[in-house]
Amino acid sequence: MASEDVVGKSTGESAVNTIVNLAEEAKLAREGVKAPGHAILSICKSLVAGGVAGGVTVSVSDSIGKDQELLLLHWNG
């Protein structure tokens, strides 16, 4: 297509044919490409949800650990 050499034509016609071929190839290449859509938004939501879940888990487990220490000190002390 665009990479083929045009033989026996004038320079102007050769340049026009090359440009037309490049435009056709670009059009064909563009038709096969689709936008990511909501994939990026979905990934961001998952990351935020994971961060919130991790924060809650650390907060709850930390407070339970402190309660255990207080109970052990109280009953053993």
Steps between C-alpha positions, in 0.01 A plus 500: 500500500684812620835329504474394135708697252305674226684455170438688178296788641586859559621617839171680573288195428735282702478733799120516478474121478729462800294744707176329400641160590622627836158650572330171415738305724443746785125466461521120509727509806267738682194281446654216700586717804236550768504744791555351846155616610438466870795270567710774661209614718439143612866453591501824702185395686658165586817667628304742719279219635809294581660793679189562709469130585866487601465807719194362676671165555808659654290725723281216626783253555708764678219586741433129569870451572500785748189362672667159533807655658287694749303189597816294546661769715185543706445130570868416554594809688 
